């Protein structure tokens, strides 16, 4: 009888310890402890407007100051995330360099009258992360995309401006996640 009690207690203790220890999940960043700060160079607009009138690119559109909005959203997301502090270049451990290469509004769904019912806003950037201490590239991502789907008719209708803001937020979230994940 005493042996069974001991076995039950030992099993319970082991279960409690294993539950409390978790499975390796952490809320900490996977980024190295040597990096504390990041400089976000203002994004540059590199969209090729000369191809805008071609039939294959008819859903490309232009939004003034989109690159400025992207930069602000990325800085705000780093501040919110808290793993890397945005600072001036001279004081930074890392530098994030980005360029806006494409902005599209693609139709996803049509009504019975062949009107567009749902669009997807795509914001595409090329980004590079530099280690300023060692003057070397850490990683580079081309055609890195943030997007948002929205309806133009029905109860779920939102404006294009709201959809663009949501796509910028999605892009900023993805950029910060890409930066703080383990390389």
C-alpha positions as CSV (number, residue, x, y, z in Angstrom):
1,X,0.0,0.0,0.0
2,X,2.8,2.4,0.9
3,X,4.6,1.5,-2.4
4,X,1.4,2.5,-4.4
5,X,1.1,5.8,-2.6
6,X,4.8,6.6,-3.3
7,X,4.3,5.6,-6.9
8,X,1.2,7.9,-7.3
9,X,3.0,10.8,-5.5
10,X,6.1,10.4,-7.6
11,X,4.1,10.3,-10.9
12,X,2.1,13.3,-9.8
13,X,5.3,15.2,-9.0
14,X,6.9,14.3,-12.3
15,X,3.7,15.5,-14.2
16,X,3.7,18.7,-12.3
17,X,7.4,19.4,-13.0
18,X,7.0,18.6,-16.7
19,X,4.0,20.8,-17.0
20,X,5.7,23.7,-15.2
21,X,8.9,23.4,-17.3
22,X,7.0,23.7,-20.6
23,X,8.1,22.4,-23.9
24,X,10.7,25.0,-24.7
25,X,8.3,27.8,-25.5
26,X,9.5,31.3,-24.6
27,X,8.2,34.8,-25.1
28,X,11.8,36.0,-25.5
29,X,13.3,36.9,-28.8
30,X,15.5,34.5,-30.6
31,X,17.9,37.3,-31.5
32,X,21.3,37.2,-30.0
33,X,21.9,39.1,-26.8
34,X,24.6,41.2,-28.4
35,X,22.0,43.1,-30.4
36,X,19.9,45.6,-28.6
37,X,19.3,48.5,-31.0
38,X,18.3,48.9,-34.7
39,X,18.4,51.7,-37.1
40,X,15.6,51.8,-39.6
41,X,16.7,53.6,-42.7
42,X,13.8,55.4,-44.3
43,X,12.3,53.1,-47.0
44,X,12.9,54.2,-50.6
45,X,10.3,54.0,-53.3
46,X,11.8,51.9,-56.2
47,X,8.5,51.2,-58.0
48,X,9.1,51.3,-61.8
49,X,6.3,53.6,-63.0
50,X,7.3,53.3,-66.6
51,X,5.6,49.8,-66.7
52,X,2.4,51.0,-65.2
53,X,0.4,51.2,-68.4
54,X,1.2,47.7,-69.6
55,X,-1.8,45.3,-69.6
56,X,0.0,42.8,-67.3
57,X,0.5,45.5,-64.7
58,X,-2.9,47.1,-64.9
59,X,-3.5,46.6,-61.1
60,X,-0.4,48.4,-60.1
61,X,-1.2,51.7,-58.5
62,X,0.6,54.6,-57.0
63,X,0.1,56.0,-53.5
64,X,2.1,59.1,-52.6
65,X,4.3,58.8,-49.5
66,X,3.6,55.1,-49.1
67,X,7.3,54.5,-48.3
68,X,7.1,57.0,-45.5
69,X,4.0,55.3,-44.0
70,X,5.9,51.9,-44.2
71,X,8.9,53.4,-42.4
72,X,6.8,54.9,-39.6
73,X,4.8,51.6,-39.2
74,X,8.0,49.5,-38.9
75,X,9.5,51.9,-36.3
76,X,6.3,51.8,-34.3
77,X,6.2,48.0,-34.5
78,X,9.8,47.7,-33.2
79,X,8.9,50.0,-30.3
80,X,5.8,47.9,-29.6
81,X,7.7,44.6,-29.8
82,X,10.4,45.8,-27.5
83,X,13.2,43.4,-28.5
84,X,15.2,45.9,-30.5
85,X,15.2,49.6,-29.7
86,X,15.0,52.0,-32.7
87,X,17.9,54.5,-32.6
88,X,20.0,56.7,-34.8
89,X,22.5,54.9,-37.0
90,X,25.7,55.9,-35.0
91,X,24.3,54.2,-31.9
92,X,22.8,51.1,-33.5
93,X,23.9,47.5,-33.5
94,X,21.9,46.6,-36.6
95,X,20.6,48.5,-39.6
96,X,17.4,47.6,-41.5
97,X,17.4,48.9,-45.1
98,X,14.3,48.6,-47.2
99,X,12.9,49.6,-50.5
100,X,9.3,49.6,-51.8
101,X,9.3,47.7,-55.0
102,X,5.6,47.1,-55.7
103,X,2.1,48.1,-54.7
104,X,-0.8,46.3,-56.2
105,X,-4.5,45.9,-55.8
106,X,-5.5,42.5,-57.2
107,X,-9.1,41.4,-57.7
108,X,-9.9,38.1,-55.9
109,X,-13.7,37.7,-56.3
110,X,-16.3,39.0,-58.7
111,X,-20.0,39.5,-58.4
112,X,-22.5,38.0,-60.9
113,X,-22.3,41.3,-62.8
114,X,-18.5,40.9,-63.2
115,X,-17.8,43.7,-60.8
116,X,-15.0,43.2,-58.3
117,X,-16.3,42.1,-55.0
118,X,-13.0,41.5,-53.2
119,X,-9.5,42.9,-53.6
120,X,-6.1,42.1,-52.1
121,X,-3.8,45.0,-51.5
122,X,-0.1,43.8,-51.8
123,X,2.8,45.9,-50.6
124,X,6.2,44.4,-51.7
125,X,9.5,45.4,-50.3
126,X,13.2,44.3,-50.4
127,X,14.8,44.4,-47.0
128,X,18.3,43.8,-45.8
129,X,19.6,43.6,-42.2
130,X,23.2,44.7,-41.5
131,X,25.4,44.0,-38.5
132,X,27.0,47.4,-37.9
133,X,29.6,46.1,-35.5
134,X,31.1,43.7,-38.0
135,X,30.0,45.6,-41.2
136,X,28.4,42.5,-42.7
137,X,25.0,41.5,-44.1
138,X,23.0,39.3,-41.7
139,X,20.2,38.5,-44.1
140,X,18.3,39.8,-47.1
141,X,14.8,39.2,-48.2
142,X,13.5,40.2,-51.7
143,X,9.8,40.5,-52.5
144,X,8.9,40.5,-48.9
145,X,5.1,41.0,-48.9
146,X,2.4,42.4,-46.6
147,X,-1.2,42.2,-47.7
148,X,-4.8,42.6,-46.8
149,X,-8.0,41.4,-48.4
150,X,-11.1,43.5,-48.4
151,X,-14.6,43.6,-49.8
152,X,-16.0,46.4,-51.9
153,X,-19.7,45.3,-51.5
154,X,-21.7,43.8,-48.7
155,X,-21.7,44.0,-45.0
156,X,-17.9,43.6,-44.7
157,X,-17.1,46.6,-47.0
158,X,-14.2,48.7,-45.9
159,X,-12.4,51.6,-47.7
160,X,-9.3,51.1,-49.8
161,X,-7.5,53.5,-47.4
162,X,-8.3,51.2,-44.4
163,X,-7.2,48.2,-46.4
164,X,-3.8,49.9,-47.2
165,X,-3.3,50.8,-43.6
166,X,-4.0,47.2,-42.6
167,X,-1.6,45.9,-45.3
168,X,1.1,48.3,-44.0
169,X,0.5,47.0,-40.4
170,X,0.8,43.4,-41.7
171,X,4.1,44.2,-43.5
172,X,5.5,45.9,-40.4
173,X,4.6,42.9,-38.2
174,X,6.3,40.5,-40.7
175,X,9.4,42.7,-40.9
176,X,9.9,42.8,-37.1
177,X,9.1,39.1,-36.8
178,X,11.7,38.3,-39.5
179,X,14.3,40.5,-37.7
180,X,13.8,39.0,-34.2
181,X,13.5,35.4,-35.1
182,X,16.5,33.1,-35.0
183,X,18.6,33.6,-38.1
